[in-house]
Amino acid sequence: MTERRSAARFVLVPPADAVVRSIQDVVLERLERRKVVIVSPTPGVHGARRTIHVNLGARGLRTLVGETWRTQPVVANGVLRHRVTLGIAEDAVGGPADWEAGDVLSCLAVRAVPTRLLNISARGCLLESASVELYAGAIGVLDVELQDGHHVEAFRVSRAAVQARARPSRLGVELLPIEPFGPSIFQLIAQLNDHVTAQPGDARG
């Protein structure tokens, strides 16, 4: 993400709690009645829930809600990936009653990850998160609750600075101008003078 160092940014004091919904392309490898196995770019977190959106082409979409049971590294086409086994929740929508893994055209995995919003500019922001699923190049949706309500912004992680063990990573994030999310979080934060500190300088996070 490129941005002039003279661009304004706002540092949130204290940082705002936020939720990131990370979105990943995955391969649905195996499907059973109460279990699904996917191959993912990142390892699963034991006990974490993921929503799996399955594209069946002309047969429509299916949604599975699963809890991570186990994860193991694998090499696929010379690239490190992770085989993640999830138990399918009872409240899954459109479960595997009328389709199988061979019917799948594409598959997306979505997971809600707690983060903190540290600062923001017109083009990007700095997030803090302990999640291994937020890596450089990852995409998703950022949800922030501000004084005037709930706001959503699409993003792409431009860089990830991994901290020491047991400390959250800091993520430089590029905000994507995708409609219909409405006014940008930056514009809204700029109006909250009692919640932020305006600073000139590097807004890349």
C-alpha positions, -999 to 999 in steps of 0.1 A, spaced: 0 0 0 15 33 -10 6 67 5 23 100 9 39 105 43 21 139 45 -13 122 45 -33 127 77 -39 97 99 -59 94 132 -45 75 162 -73 60 183 -68 66 220 -77 40 233 -77 16 203 -111 6 191 -122 -30 194 -131 -45 160 -139 -78 143 -123 -89 110 -140 -115 89 -111 -131 70 -120 -147 37 -100 -175 21 -102 -196 -10 -100 -233 2 -103 -267 -13 -130 -290 0 -112 -323 1 -136 -346 19 -172 -344 31 -190 -366 56 -223 -364 74 -209 -344 104 -174 -336 92 -157 -317 65 -120 -316 55 -106 -285 37 -71 -275 25 -64 -240 36 -35 -214 32 -33 -211 70 -36 -236 99 -68 -239 118 -72 -228 154 -85 -256 176 -121 -249 186 -125 -219 163 -156 -217 141 -155 -212 104 -183 -207 79 -178 -226 47 -196 -212 16 -198 -238 -12 -205 -230 -48 -224 -259 -66 -229 -240 -99 -264 -244 -112 -274 -262 -80 -268 -230 -60 -249 -223 -28 -246 -242 4 -233 -230 38 -216 -252 64 -207 -240 99 -179 -260 114 -157 -261 145 -120 -269 140 -111 -303 153 -75 -307 141 -51 -293 116 -19 -306 99 6 -291 74 7 -306 39 25 -298 7 3 -293 -23 19 -287 -57 51 -277 -39 34 -251 -17 28 -254 21 -9 -257 29 -29 -270 59 -54 -298 60 -81 -287 85 -108 -310 98 -140 -294 110 -170 -308 128 -202 -296 112 -225 -277 136 -261 -287 141 -272 -253 128 -255 -257 94 -276 -244 65 -279 -267 35 -258 -295 49 -244 -323 29 -277 -341 23 -280 -336 -15 -244 -331 -27 -209 -344 -23 -173 -330 -25 -170 -338 -62 -199 -314 -70 -181 -284 -56 -169 -257 -81 -153 -234 -55 -153 -229 -18 -147 -200 6 -139 -201 43 -149 -172 65 -138 -167 101 -145 -139 125 -113 -127 142 -111 -101 171 -88 -72 164 -80 -37 176 -79 -7 153 -49 14 163 -49 41 136 -65 50 103 -59 71 72 -80 77 41 -64 46 24 -54 23 52 -52 15 88 -31 -4 114 -47 -34 131 -35 -56 160 -44 -92 161 -32 -126 174 -47 -145 145 -25 -166 122 -51 -162 94 -43 -125 88 -12 -127 66 1 -104 38 -23 -106 9 -53 -118 30 -86 -101 23 -117 -97 44 -142 -73 59 -135 -50 89 -164 -43 114 -160 -14 138 -184 -1 164 -180 36 167 -200 62 187 -225 67 160 -230 30 152 -217 0 134 -194 4 103 -180 -20 77 -150 -17 53 -135 -42 29 -97 -46 32 -65 -63 20 -35 -69 43 -5 -52 27 20 -62 54 22 -82 86 47 -76 113 49 -107 135 57 -99 171 74 -121 197 56 -152 210 24 -144 229 22 -109 215 -3 -99 188 9 -91 153 5 -56 137 -11 -55 103 -8 -28 77 -42 -28 59 -53 -13 26 -90 -2 27 -108 -12 -5 -134 13 -19 -161 -13 -24 -198 -3 -23 -223 -5 -7 -206 -2 26 -213 35 28 -192 63 43 -156 53 51 -145 47 87 -118 73 82 -144 100 74 -164 90 105 -135 89 128 -123 123 117 -155 137 133 -148 121 167 -124 146 182 -127 132 217 -118 97 206 -87 102 183 -55 121 180 -48 135 145 -12 131 133 5 140 101 30 114 88 32 79 75 -3 64 73 7 30 62 4 15 97 
